[in-house]
Amino acid sequence: MKLVVVSNRVARAKTNEPMTGGLAAALLPLVESSGAIWVGSSGQILDDSSANAFATIETLGKGALALLDLPAAHYGGYYEGFANSALWPALHSRVDLIRTSQDDYESYREVNAFMARALLRFRTPDTAFWVQDYHFLALGAELRALGTTHPIGFFLHTPWPAASVMRCVPHHRELIERMLAYDLVGFQTAADCENFAGYLRTELGLAVKGGVVASPYGITRLATFPIGIDVDVFAAQAAKAALHPEVSRLRRSLEGKKLAIGVDRLDYSKGLVARVDVFDRILTLHPELKRKVSFLQIATPSRGTIEAYGALQDELARHVAEVNGRHGEVDWTPIRYLNKGFGQTVLAGFYRTAHVGVVTPFHDGMNLVAKEYVAAQNPQDPGVIVLSKFAGAANELDAALLINPHDTDAVARSIAAALAMPLSERRARWETMMRRLRTNTIHQWFSRFMAALADTRINDILVDAKQPVVPLQARPGHGSAALH
Ligand code: F6P
């Protein structure tokens, strides 16, 4: 089988370039080792949509990376518009931040159709497609409309919220009906999967039994595949990174004092302003910790042209300045705040240097930083992770100090407890978490998804392949009732 993986953002082939978001970092070793073709956005736009859209195709380990210029007329409406100002806020239960238009939706659909046409170049009799994330909810249906009966899987990296939240997304019904063109739809957690099944039952009137649903497209399976990391590779990278000049600089600057670290994309789902409040609170409640601990927050900007992101960046910068102004000394700054990305090796070294990992999102599909922080620790002297209950990673990392990120005092108490935790408890918690991480690495995640995709096709008892049906809404007399 030849696998074609599709995502909006891809990791660049250059080693140790900063990577934005967990998806790119997670897929990179898979493509390198499996020989898959990874297709994604080049980040450039194309004025002439009849020109060759493939900017570059280069080798990536045993696989290849194919970068596509997306159509200029639709890129903004697709990426900043529908994907990141309608779907992203809804998927993270921030319906108050939904800002979108009919044009955005049409651009989103156009880019999904454009990507489907571009993918035909890689279609051979034994190709399987694996579509990643909310940018391409309708891509499977577009591929089916082009006659593709090949296996197509979909994996969502973000949470999937309750049906009452998804109902706030314009055109939700049409989009989610189209998701049934996928053979397999994978989620990070059982709760996300159950929310999706709940939507199919309540909004589309479909029967979901044993994770299987039938629609005019054929059979679709719903299942949970928590994404993992390359645990031992990351651990080895962290151990080696101690010698990296940037990591040494950080360690020297601590002068033997303690460090807490947070590494996130600058996004409202990550709870960054609340996290700064926590540090304010810690230093107010425990003035004895002044100068004994600093907090390094790396907040990598993305989606900066969207108003909510620009506003957050301003608010966060102001807030950090206020807290530093309140608690700082002429020779000590409590919060070190950086708006830039770092390569994986340097980050691995930073995680190992930090005594506490602070991962406190309000909502997060998985949060691979949490897993990487744990994997990066020195087994003889591991740090402690303070982790939001609302990150998918909390299901596996239940030996972390689990917190509610909305409860500032409780998070402050947990960080203070982490800083004071005896070595025996740190080791016991860390060993438990490492055992869990090793049972679900990124490679196991990949194999499980692929096995489930193959299995879905073998066990498809109603139809022996997905139907290349005309999209439901486009057929006369077939509104959403066609699915009931
Ligand atoms: O993990 C969620 C995600 O949206 C990924 O799809 C993406 O790679 C990452 O966050 C970064 O987002 P963006 O590409 O919009 O900066």
Boltz pocket constraint, residues with backbone or C-beta under 6 A from the ligand:
constraints:
  - pocket:
      binder: B
      contacts: [[A, 9], [A, 20], [A, 21], [A, 22], [A, 23], [A, 24], [A, 133], [A, 157], [A, 158], [A, 265], [A, 302], [A, 303]]
      max_distance: 6.0
